[in-house]
Each structure stands twice: as C-alpha cells, then as structure tokens.
C-alpha cells in the first residue's frame, strides 16, 4: 500500500508580495526630483511660479496642523518646479525685428514686412476700404479668431478674419458709439444712439438694454459675466449677462466720460474724465476706489498691461504718461506731436499709440523710457479712431475713418497659449464645454477688489474694529430706512407738519419704544406744559393729575 499525500500538504505555500503604493512612489519620485535641483534653480522657479510667501510652519503649535502645513508647502514647491520644467515643452518664442548697423526699425513699412515674413503671415495683413460709414471701431474675441467691426454711421459686421468667413452684417441706420464681444463669438453688444443692444452671431436682436442710455464705452468682464457701460450722463452700470440682472449703477459726478478700460488682473474699471482725472471703480462701492490726476486736460485714452501693473494714459495736453498702479505714481512721460486718440498694450508689452493719421508702436516703453519707437505706420488721408492688438498673433487692428487695417507687428502676440483659457483652434464641442465650465466657475461681483488675492486670507483686524464697522453699517441702513419712511409719511395741514410731529406720526404705528422715542415724547410734553403757561417742573410738584391746577407764572 503506497502512501499518498493530501493536496493540502503537497501544494507549495505562496506568499503575497506587497503592492507598491502609487502615492508613495510619486512622493519618492518628487523627493528625488527636488533633491536634484540646486538652490539657485529652486529660487528662480519659486520667484516665477510661486504662490506668495511661504507659510511659517514652525509657528504652529499643533503637531497635526504643522504636518499638514508642511505637506501644503511641499506641494506648492513641487508645482512651481514642475512648471519650470514644463518650459522645455514651449517650442515657440516671440521674435522682434532686429536692425543692423545704422538701420532703424521704425522706418520699415508694411510692404517691406510682408516681403520678409512667410506666406501665411503675409496673408494676415490686409485692408478693408469702407469710406462711407466710418470711423470704425473694432474688437477681437479672447482667442483672437473673430473680429467685430462697427461704423459710427450704423454699419456692423462680424466675421472670422483668418478664414474670411462672414458671420453677420447689418445696417442699423443710427449712430454706433462702441461694439463689444461677450463671453464668446455667439453674442456681441452694440452701443447705439439711445440704448445698448445685444445681438447673436446671425445679427438677430436678442435684448434691448433700456437702462443703459446713450452709452459711449463698454467693457466685458469674462470671469464675472458682467457688461460694464458708461454714457454721456456719467452713470457707470454693471449688467449681468448670464441672469439679465442690473447688478449696480454708480454716478461718477464728473460729467460725460472721455475714455474707459478694464484691468484684466482684478476686473477694476478705469474711467477717464474731462478734468484730467482717472477714477477706479468696482460694483461694490458707490464711490471711486482711487482717484488720480493724470493730465491737465481731458483723458482721451487709457490702456493697462496684462499683468495689471502699469497704466498708460493719453491726454489732450499732447502727453502720454505711464503710471505704476501698485504705487499710483508716474513712472515717466512721453510727448506726442498731436493729442493721442487711442492706446492699447499687447500681451508681450508692446504699446501702440494712435494720433492723427499715425500709429506708433513702442517696445519696452513701460518699465524704461525709450528714445525712439519700435515701428510706425501712416494711414494716409484718414484719422485713427481705435487700435487693438489681436491676442496670440502678431497683428494690430487699426480702425480709421476710411475702414479697417490689419498691420503685421512682429513680437506682438503671445506665442504659447493655454487651451483651457482661450484656444484659437477650438472646435464647437470645446466651445460649448468652455461656456458651461465658465458659468460654473463664475465669480461674484463682490469678489472684485483692488487686491484680487484677498480671498482666503485671515482678517487680522481687531474685534473692536469689526464691531465699529457693523455699527456704522447698521446706522447707515437705519438712516436710509428713515429717509424712505420720511418720503412716505403723509403731509398734514399747515402747522401740523413739523419735523417732530412728522417723526412721531411715522413711528406711531410701530410697537417699538427706543431711547430716541422716549426723549421725543418727553420733549413734546414739556412743550405742551410751556404752551399752557406751566413750568416743566409742575408735573413733578403736583403730579400728573393735578399739574394743570398749578399756579401759572405771571406774564
């Protein structure tokens, strides 16, 4: 009889291998990557892609909190280093016109530039001769693909300027003062003679904004879905284009405005006035956040760079001033042979100035003062009405009395774009997804501030200061309600409409007894006793019942 072994005893024992945690592996790779970099490389990466000052980890007493803060700081540092490494993937670089020897770049003409560039870029430079309905204003979409033209005599057209496809064209037969794209190329706003209107891509009227009267300038805030307008009456109004509500309206009290633009960094509206001042506005305050005196005459044009650090203003005094918005001080000033009518700053920092029939482009003119311009262009027998750089392209759009011109400006466009932010080659599906995500990530008007990084910070003001602010707010609301009820109070016959009686009549219907009401009632009783010839102390001497029998003073 042969001995047999059971399968349980004969099978070899298997040991489970420990699985590698992906998070642990990533942490090891990240720590190795951090160790390979020199302190100079880390410092350069943090200066460019860092998120502010580091958190003081050692000051935290709680051990768990200290550990979490260390993890957050480690993630921020890793993100900055990875962003620095991703620069190797950016294959495109901006290029400028470089002169040799005694050559001067501002002497180059557009015909010379078309011969020097490639065929695709040369085709982007064109001119539309429209001498009947000028002067023309224009606006590019955020991705730079679509162009909107508006003539002062009612001609409005929208089209894909790269492929030459016309979207819509109409003749409004009334004055047009400004045109503006909304969140994408499907909707645009037109400031007409009396009201502002919103049209779709086919030129069909969608809305008539009757609260926006005689609008002269318009700006659209894409992250808040707000259309900001200002008119001849001097009222700055914010319209929510996603809900249709009028968010706020502010009276500037400085007459008809002369110019307006927005700061892309913090969504603050800059308005230029005829007295030479520039005011900064947000929908949260009825008074300007900042008021700057920039010129000795009307401010004809304003431009702000993409970083929101520098502001260029052009005045009727033939000066162009550069201001540092962080300190609200003038950096330097330029002289223009004639008062400039329009300004604009490209994504790469080029400054274009339109004065008379001339267009002048300045390079590095914001941080340091330049002695000569970068490029120049003469639009013969015309007057420049507006200049706008096309986003993500070396193109400058010029609107004038005889039509529209597309100028080739090497180095004007940002070569590397974020496809999730603005994609010049987006499809219909991508446009729909971007619109939905933009609505989901829509910012509230209350978030607009001079410092956009204030959200998430700790309020370091003391408790007494916060209580004082609450009391001031409550007192202001009480005064507003009192003023409103004063207007609603019914007027009585002559002699019975004094301020005291009006206040008591207004408060009589409320079962609220406050200190002010008690004082007023005591004052009313004292007046009644005085009218009867009794002293105010008669009630205390004889009591409230026998006070009327007291001895009256001799008259």
C-alpha positions in Angstrom: 0.0 0.0 0.0 1.6 3.2 -1.2 1.4 6.3 0.9 -0.4 9.2 -0.7 -0.1 12.9 0.3 -3.1 15.1 0.5 -3.2 18.1 -1.9 -3.3 20.5 1.0 0.1 19.3 2.3 1.6 18.8 -1.1 0.8 22.3 -2.5 3.6 24.8 -2.0 2.9 27.8 0.2 2.5 31.1 -1.6 3.5 34.4 -0.1 1.8 37.7 -1.1 4.0 40.4 -2.4 3.4 43.8 -1.0 1.9 46.2 -3.6 3.6 49.4 -4.2 1.5 52.4 -3.3 1.3 54.8 -6.2 1.2 57.8 -3.9 4.3 56.6 -2.1 6.1 56.1 -5.4 5.1 59.5 -6.6 6.3 61.0 -3.3 9.7 59.3 -3.7 10.0 60.5 -7.3 9.1 64.0 -6.3 11.6 64.0 -3.4 14.3 62.7 -5.8 13.4 65.4 -8.3 13.6 68.1 -5.6 17.0 66.8 -4.4 18.5 67.0 -7.9 17.9 70.8 -8.2 20.3 73.4 -7.0 19.1 76.1 -4.6 19.5 78.7 -7.4 17.1 76.7 -9.6 14.6 76.4 -6.8 14.8 80.1 -6.1 14.2 81.0 -9.7 11.3 78.6 -10.0 9.6 80.0 -6.9 10.1 83.6 -7.9 8.3 83.0 -11.2 5.7 80.3 -10.4 5.5 80.6 -6.6 2.3 81.4 -4.8 3.4 84.2 -2.5 5.3 83.9 0.8 5.7 80.6 2.5 3.7 79.6 5.5 5.5 79.9 8.8 5.3 76.2 9.7 7.3 76.4 12.9 5.0 78.9 14.5 2.1 76.3 14.5 1.9 74.7 18.0 -0.4 71.9 17.0 1.6 68.9 15.7 -1.2 67.8 13.3 -1.5 71.3 11.8 2.2 71.6 11.5 2.3 68.3 9.5 -0.5 69.5 7.2 1.2 72.8 6.6 4.4 71.0 5.6 2.5 68.9 3.1 0.9 72.0 1.6 4.2 73.8 1.3 5.8 70.8 -0.3 3.0 70.6 -2.9 3.4 74.3 -3.8 7.1 73.9 -4.2 6.7 70.8 -6.3 4.1 72.6 -8.5 6.5 75.5 -9.1 9.4 73.2 -10.0 7.2 71.2 -12.4 6.0 74.4 -14.1 9.6 75.4 -14.5 10.4 72.1 -16.1 7.4 72.4 -18.5 9.1 75.4 -20.1 11.1 73.0 -22.1 7.9 72.0 -23.9 7.2 75.5 -25.1 8.7 75.4 -28.6 7.5 78.8 -29.8 9.3 82.0 -28.9 8.4 85.6 -29.7 10.6 87.4 -32.2 11.1 91.0 -32.9 12.5 93.0 -35.8 16.3 93.4 -35.3 18.1 96.2 -37.1 21.7 96.1 -38.3 24.2 98.9 -38.3 22.6 102.3 -38.9 19.2 100.8 -39.7 16.1 102.0 -37.8 13.1 99.6 -37.3 10.6 102.4 -37.2 11.4 103.3 -40.8 10.1 99.9 -42.0 6.8 99.9 -43.9 4.2 97.2 -44.1 5.1 96.3 -47.7 8.7 95.5 -46.5 7.4 93.4 -43.7 5.1 91.4 -46.0 8.1 90.5 -48.2 10.2 89.4 -45.2 7.7 87.1 -43.5 6.2 83.8 -44.6 3.2 83.5 -46.9 0.7 82.6 -44.1 1.7 85.6 -42.0 1.7 87.9 -45.1 -1.9 87.0 -45.8 -3.0 88.2 -42.4 -2.1 91.8 -43.3 -5.0 93.3 -45.2 -7.0 96.5 -45.5 -10.8 97.0 -45.8 -11.7 100.2 -47.6 -15.1 101.4 -46.2 -15.1 105.2 -46.6 -18.9 105.6 -46.3 -19.8 104.6 -42.8 -16.6 105.4 -40.8 -14.9 106.0 -38.4 -14.8 102.3 -37.4 -14.4 100.7 -34.0 -13.3 97.1 -33.6 -13.0 94.3 -31.0 -11.3 90.8 -31.1 -12.6 87.8 -29.2 -10.5 86.5 -26.4 -8.9 83.8 -28.6 -8.3 86.3 -31.4 -10.2 84.3 -34.0 -13.2 86.6 -34.7 -13.4 90.3 -35.4 -16.2 92.7 -34.8 -16.4 95.9 -36.7 -18.7 98.9 -36.0 -19.0 102.0 -38.1 -20.2 105.2 -36.5 -22.9 105.6 -39.1 -24.6 102.2 -38.4 -22.6 99.5 -40.2 -21.9 96.5 -38.0 -20.2 93.2 -39.2 -18.7 90.2 -37.5 -16.5 87.5 -39.3 -13.7 85.0 -38.9 -10.9 87.2 -40.2 -8.4 84.4 -40.7 -10.6 82.3 -43.0 -12.6 85.2 -44.4 -16.0 83.8 -43.4 -18.6 86.4 -42.8 -20.8 85.8 -39.7 -23.3 88.7 -39.9 -23.6 92.1 -41.5 -26.3 94.7 -40.9 -27.1 98.4 -41.3 -28.7 99.8 -38.1 -29.4 103.3 -39.7 -28.4 105.1 -36.5 -25.3 106.2 -34.6 -23.0 103.4 -33.2 -20.6 104.5 -30.5 -19.0 101.2 -29.5 -19.0 97.4 -30.1 -18.0 94.6 -27.8 -17.9 90.8 -27.9 -19.4 89.0 -24.9 -18.2 85.6 -23.5 -17.7 84.1 -26.9 -18.3 84.7 -30.6 -22.0 83.9 -30.5 -23.1 87.2 -28.8 -22.0 90.8 -29.0 -23.2 94.2 -27.7 -23.6 97.4 -29.7 -23.9 100.9 -28.1 -26.3 102.7 -30.4 -27.8 106.2 -30.4 -30.1 105.8 -27.3 -29.9 102.3 -25.9 -27.4 99.4 -25.9 -28.4 96.2 -27.7 -27.3 92.6 -27.7 -27.2 90.6 -31.0 -26.4 87.0 -31.8 -23.9 85.7 -34.4 -26.5 86.0 -37.1 -27.3 89.6 -36.4 -30.6 88.9 -34.7 -31.5 91.3 -31.9 -31.7 89.4 -28.6 -32.0 92.1 -25.9 -32.6 95.8 -25.6 -30.9 97.2 -22.5 -33.1 100.2 -21.8 -31.4 101.0 -18.6 -28.2 101.8 -20.5 -28.9 105.1 -22.1 -26.5 106.9 -24.5 -23.6 104.5 -23.9 -20.2 105.7 -25.1 -17.9 103.0 -23.8 -18.3 99.3 -23.0 -16.2 96.6 -21.3 -17.0 93.0 -20.7 -15.6 91.1 -17.6 -15.4 87.5 -18.7 -14.9 85.8 -15.3 -17.9 87.6 -13.8 -20.2 87.8 -16.9 -20.6 91.5 -16.4 -21.1 94.1 -19.1 -19.9 97.5 -17.8 -21.1 100.5 -19.7 -20.9 104.3 -19.2 -22.8 107.0 -21.0 -23.0 110.7 -21.5 -24.9 111.1 -18.3 -21.9 109.8 -16.3 -23.6 106.7 -14.9 -21.4 103.5 -14.7 -23.7 100.4 -14.9 -23.0 96.7 -14.5 -25.3 94.3 -16.3 -25.1 90.5 -15.6 -25.3 88.8 -19.0 -26.0 85.4 -17.5 -29.0 86.3 -15.5 -30.1 89.6 -17.0 -30.0 91.5 -13.7 -28.7 95.0 -13.3 -26.0 94.5 -10.6 -25.2 98.1 -9.7 -25.1 101.6 -11.1 -22.9 104.4 -9.9 -22.9 108.1 -10.6 -19.4 109.4 -11.3 -20.4 113.1 -10.7 -17.7 114.1 -13.2 -19.8 114.7 -16.3 -19.5 112.8 -19.6 -16.6 110.4 -19.7 -13.8 110.6 -22.2 -12.4 107.0 -22.0 -12.8 103.7 -20.2 -11.0 100.4 -20.0 -10.6 97.4 -17.6 -7.8 95.9 -15.6 -7.6 92.3 -16.6 -5.9 91.3 -13.4 -8.6 92.5 -10.9 -11.5 93.5 -13.1 -11.4 97.1 -11.9 -12.9 99.6 -14.3 -10.7 102.7 -15.1 -12.7 105.8 -16.3 -11.1 108.9 -17.8 -12.8 112.3 -17.3 -12.6 115.7 -18.9 -10.9 117.3 -15.8 -7.8 115.1 -16.3 -8.5 112.6 -13.6 -8.8 108.8 -13.8 -11.2 107.0 -11.4 -11.1 103.3 -10.4 -14.5 101.6 -9.9 -15.9 98.3 -8.6 -19.6 97.3 -8.5 -19.3 97.0 -4.7 -18.8 100.7 -3.9 -20.8 103.8 -5.0 -17.6 106.0 -4.7 -14.4 105.5 -6.7 -11.7 103.3 -5.1 -9.0 105.6 -6.3 -8.9 109.0 -8.0 -5.8 110.0 -9.8 -4.9 113.3 -11.5 -3.1 112.3 -14.7 -3.3 115.2 -17.1 -4.0 118.9 -17.4 -6.8 118.3 -19.8 -9.3 115.6 -20.8 -8.0 112.0 -20.7 -8.6 110.7 -24.2 -7.4 107.1 -23.9 -6.4 104.6 -21.2 -4.5 101.2 -21.6 -3.4 98.7 -19.0 -0.9 95.8 -19.4 -1.9 92.2 -18.9 -0.2 91.9 -15.6 -2.2 94.8 -14.2 0.9 96.7 -13.1 1.2 99.6 -15.5 -1.3 102.1 -16.9 -0.8 104.3 -19.9 -2.9 107.4 -20.3 -3.1 109.9 -23.2 -4.4 113.4 -22.7 -5.4 116.4 -24.7 -2.2 118.1 -23.5 -0.2 116.1 -26.0 1.3 113.9 -23.3 1.4 110.2 -22.8 2.1 109.2 -19.1 3.0 105.8 -17.7 1.8 105.0 -14.1 2.6 102.2 -11.8 -0.8 101.1 -10.5 0.8 99.4 -7.4 2.0 102.8 -6.1 -0.2 105.1 -8.1 2.8 107.1 -9.2 4.0 108.3 -12.6 7.0 106.4 -13.9 7.8 108.5 -17.0 6.1 110.6 -19.7 6.2 110.8 -23.5 5.4 113.7 -25.8 3.1 113.1 -28.8 3.1 115.6 -31.8 -0.7 115.6 -31.6 -3.1 114.5 -28.9 -3.4 110.7 -29.0 -6.9 109.3 -29.6 -6.4 105.6 -28.7 -4.0 103.3 -26.8 -3.5 99.6 -26.4 -0.9 97.3 -24.8 -0.2 93.8 -26.2 0.3 90.6 -24.2 4.1 91.0 -24.7 4.2 94.6 -23.5 4.2 96.5 -26.8 2.4 99.9 -26.6 0.5 101.2 -29.6 -0.5 104.8 -29.9 -2.8 106.3 -32.4 -2.6 110.1 -33.1 -3.9 111.8 -36.1 -3.2 109.6 -39.2 -0.2 107.9 -37.5 0.2 104.7 -35.5 3.3 104.3 -33.3 4.4 101.1 -31.6 6.8 101.3 -28.6 8.8 98.4 -27.3 9.8 98.2 -23.6 8.2 101.6 -23.0 6.5 100.8 -19.7 9.4 100.0 -17.4 12.1 102.2 -19.0 11.8 105.3 -21.1 12.7 104.9 -24.8 14.1 107.4 -27.1 12.7 106.1 -30.4 9.6 103.9 -31.3 9.8 100.3 -32.4 7.5 100.6 -35.5 5.4 103.2 -37.1 2.6 103.4 -39.7 1.0 106.2 -41.7 -2.7 105.8 -42.7 -2.9 108.4 -45.4 -5.9 110.7 -45.7 -7.5 109.3 -42.6 -7.8 109.6 -38.8 -7.1 106.8 -36.4 -10.1 106.0 -34.2 -9.0 102.8 -32.4 -6.1 100.4 -32.2 -6.3 96.8 -30.8 -3.7 94.0 -30.7 -5.0 90.6 -31.7 -4.5 88.0 -28.9 -2.0 85.3 -29.7 -1.0 86.8 -33.0 1.5 89.4 -34.4 -1.4 91.5 -35.7 -2.5 95.0 -34.8 -6.1 96.0 -35.8 -6.5 99.7 -36.7 -9.9 101.3 -37.2 -10.0 104.7 -39.0 -12.3 106.9 -41.0 -11.7 105.0 -44.3 -12.2 101.5 -43.0 -10.1 98.9 -41.2 -6.5 97.7 -41.5 -4.6 94.7 -40.2 -1.0 95.5 -39.5 1.8 93.0 -39.1 3.7 93.7 -35.9 6.5 91.1 -35.1 6.6 90.2 -31.5 3.2 91.5 -30.5 1.4 88.1 -29.9 1.9 85.6 -27.1 3.3 82.5 -28.8 2.3 80.0 -26.1 -1.4 79.9 -25.2 -3.4 78.0 -22.6 -6.0 75.9 -24.5 -8.2 75.7 -21.4 -8.2 79.5 -21.1 -8.5 80.7 -24.7 -8.0 78.4 -27.6 -7.6 79.9 -31.1 -8.3 76.5 -32.7 -11.2 75.3 -30.5 -14.0 73.2 -32.0 -17.7 73.6 -31.5 -17.7 71.0 -28.8 -14.8 72.6 -26.9 -16.6 76.0 -27.1 -19.7 74.5 -25.5 -17.7 72.8 -22.8 -15.8 76.0 -22.1 -19.0 78.0 -21.8 -20.5 75.6 -19.3 -17.3 75.5 -17.2 -17.1 79.3 -17.3 -20.7 79.6 -16.0 -20.0 77.0 -13.2 -16.8 78.9 -12.2 -18.4 82.3 -12.5 -17.2 84.8 -9.9 -19.5 87.0 -7.9 -19.3 90.8 -8.2 -18.5 91.1 -4.5 -15.1 89.5 -5.3 -13.9 92.4 -7.4 -11.3 94.3 -5.4 -8.0 96.2 -6.0 -6.2 93.2 -4.4 -7.6 90.1 -6.1 -5.6 87.9 -3.6 -7.6 88.9 -0.6 -9.9 85.9 -0.8 -8.9 83.2 1.6 -6.8 85.5 3.9 -7.3 85.8 7.6 -9.0 89.1 8.7 -6.3 90.5 11.1 -8.4 93.5 12.2 -9.3 93.5 15.8 -12.7 92.7 17.3 -13.3 96.4 18.2 -12.8 97.5 14.6 -15.2 94.8 13.3 -17.8 95.9 15.8 -17.4 99.5 14.8 -17.8 98.6 11.1 -21.0 96.7 12.0 -22.4 99.6 13.9 -21.6 102.0 11.1 -23.3 99.7 8.6 -26.4 99.3 10.8 -26.6 103.1 11.4 -26.4 103.7 7.6 -29.2 101.2 7.0 -31.3 102.9 9.7 -30.8 106.3 8.1 -31.8 105.0 4.7 -35.0 103.5 6.1 -35.7 106.7 8.0 -35.3 108.8 4.8 -37.5 106.4 2.9 -40.3 106.5 5.6 -40.0 110.3 5.7 -40.8 110.4 2.0 -43.7 108.0 2.5 -45.1 110.0 5.5 -48.4 111.7 4.8 -48.4 115.5 4.9 -50.8 117.2 7.2 -52.4 120.7 7.2 -50.3 123.8 7.8 -48.9 124.0 11.4 -49.1 120.2 11.9 -46.3 119.1 9.6 -43.2 119.9 11.8 -40.3 117.5 11.9 -41.2 116.3 15.5 -44.8 115.6 14.7 -43.9 114.0 11.4 -41.5 111.7 13.2 -44.0 110.8 15.9 -46.7 110.2 13.3 -44.4 108.0 11.4 -43.4 105.9 14.4 -46.9 105.8 16.0 -47.9 102.7 14.1 -45.0 100.7 15.4 -44.8 98.9 18.8 -41.2 99.9 19.2 -40.1 102.0 22.1 -36.5 103.2 21.9 -34.5 105.8 23.7 -35.0 108.3 20.9 -38.7 108.0 21.1 -38.8 108.4 24.9 -36.8 111.6 24.6 -39.1 113.0 21.9 -42.2 112.2 23.9 -40.7 114.0 27.0 -39.9 117.0 24.8 -43.4 117.0 23.5 -44.9 117.0 27.0 -42.5 119.8 28.0 -43.7 121.9 25.1 -47.3 121.3 25.9 -46.8 122.4 29.5 -45.0 125.5 28.3 -47.8 126.4 26.0 -50.3 126.1 28.9 -48.1 128.5 30.9 -46.9 125.9 33.4 -43.3 125.3 34.3 -41.7 122.0 33.3 -41.4 121.0 37.0 -45.2 121.4 37.7 -45.8 117.8 36.9 -43.2 116.8 39.4 -44.6 119.1 42.1 -48.3 118.4 41.8 -48.3 115.0 40.0 -49.6 114.2 36.5 -53.3 114.6 37.5 -53.2 118.0 39.4 -50.4 119.6 37.3 -53.0 121.6 35.3 -54.3 123.3 38.6 -50.8 124.6 39.5 -50.1 128.3 39.8 -49.3 129.8 36.4 -46.4 132.2 36.3 -47.2 135.9 35.8 -46.8 137.1 32.2 
